[in-house]
Amino acid sequence: MELSTQQQMLVEQRLTNEKKSSGVAYLLWFFLGGFAAHRFYLGYSGIAAAQLALIWGGVLLSAVVIGIPLLIAGFIWVFIDVFLIGGLIESDTNQKRARIANEVSLMTK
């Protein structure tokens, strides 16, 4: 599917409006990582819920010895996310670019 220059410009313009901001994702990770806000922002609600359950389950169970390993695992997972955010945003951007290009090509036929 070859798009004209005008169609490509339309795709990039719409993509600019729809894509996620890496700055916002990193700020959410830094300030609200314990609440998995960056995962919710990126659209990974299931993973965000798992992170919340792990971290806050660990907090609630920290009076019992089992909570400490849960808490440590949760924070390690959130820490690893700092290295994954860029790839997650790039993947989301590529998916949106393909979807928008498909929509634009269908509209102009």
Secondary structure, DSSP 8 states (H G I E B T S, - for coil): ----HHHHHHHHHHHHHHS--HHHHHHHHHHHGGGTHHHHHHT-HHHHHHHHHHHHHHHHTTTSTTHHHHHHHHHHHHHHHHHHHHHHHHHHHHHHHHHHHHHHHHHT-
